[in-house]
Amino acid sequence: MSESIPALRSARHFPFLSGARLSALGGSISQRRGFADGVAPAWLPPTWVTRQLLLPLLAFVAANFVLLGLGGDRWLADQVFALEGHRWALQHIVLTTEIIHVGGKRLSALAWLVVVALAIAAWRRDDWTHLRRPLVCLALSVAVSTLLVSYLKHATHMDCPWDLTAYGGGRPYFGLFDARPASLRSSGCFPAGHASAGYAWVALYFFFQSTRPAWRWFGLGVGLAAGLIFGISQQLRGAHFLSHDVWSLMLCWLTALLLHRVTVRWSLARAALAARRNASAAITRSEPVQEASR
């Protein structure tokens, strides 16, 4: 199928892919900027791969090198522990436990239920067609990322800072890739579970990218702000090292990115199929006219 006309016709049936939304998803190679003829070399990866995958992965690797490789995790925890008087003075206060921990978890769960309700409503309203797949993708991203973090918490057996002898606990420190004695009771502090309830909402970036591209950075900011508030609160309580939050953020981002790209490819495939069907129907309708004119 040659080019733009079928695609534009099919886009009418897929508002998710039309106009500015298509270009915000990355568009075609010819839409990339920064080259004299408007066409990027074939060997370059798509823009979304560089900006949404490679750069975040590079930042993730750098953060882990500093926090785990160079000991930044423990240095930062040492400073916080000393500032709190060599005890976790904020571990049981109302702000960190009841408001941010319990209240934040409930707020995130309530927001997810609202998204699910909106997704159900979108499938019942014809004027919300363009919101159907983005809402479903958002609901799935939040659910899958938080469940993934919860699973890894119970699979990695990493200790919380408050469990360690250096911070008033009774256990030695073991790194992420250190062998842990079988006799040592398992723990579940890595990645950061509560921070994931906030960072899961970085999926709002992709929701707005599909529906209202100008708002995508606002959506990203909401997810990052929620994750930072939840994560810093837990670090002040002695529940997590900073690297625990970094891993949660990366898992949430990759989950949202993967589901978004799957949605995009599926929608493009449906649009292409609709275009082929429209073209085939147009040819079929034209054949009797041509026969009659002979």
ABEGO torsion letter per residue (X at the ends): XABAAAAAAAAAABAAABEAAAAAAGEBAAABBGBAAGBBBAABBBAAAAAAAAAAAAAAAAAAAAAAAAGAAAAAAAAAAAAAGGBBAAAABAAAAAAAAAAAAAAAAAAAAAAAAAAAAAAABAAAAAAAAAAAAAAAAAAAAAAAAAAAAAAAGBBBAAABAAAGBABBBBBAABBBBAABBBBBAOBBAAAAAAAAAAAAAAAAAAABAAAAAAAAAAAAAAAAAAAAAAAAAGABBAAAAAAAAAAAAAAAAAAAAAAAAAAAAAAAAAAAAAAAAAAAAAAAAAAAAX
